[in-house]
Amino acid sequence: MTENQKNQNLEKYLQDIETIKDLLAEVDKRPLYEPWAFYAWGGLVAIGSLIHFLVERRSDLPVGEIFLKVWLPVILLGGNF
């Protein structure tokens, strides 16, 4: 390998490292989860809790059936976020 080829390879290597550093810096700027997702889940849990409370007071359903009728739809709806 000539000196010119070594310099070209080193330059290409340094450019690749710079590109990788830029990509990692860009990814670090973004949050892992968006804040609105926590508010949406909080709202779903509050609504689910209210519905659970009302259903439990008005009917004599077992906990398993309340889970299927109240919490399963809440979890499925929240999974769409």
Secondary structure, 3 states (H helix, E strand, C coil): CCHHHHHHHHHHHHHHHHHHHHHHHHHHHCCCCCHHHHHHHHHHHHHHHHHHHHHHHHCCCCHHHHHHHHHHHHHHHHCCC
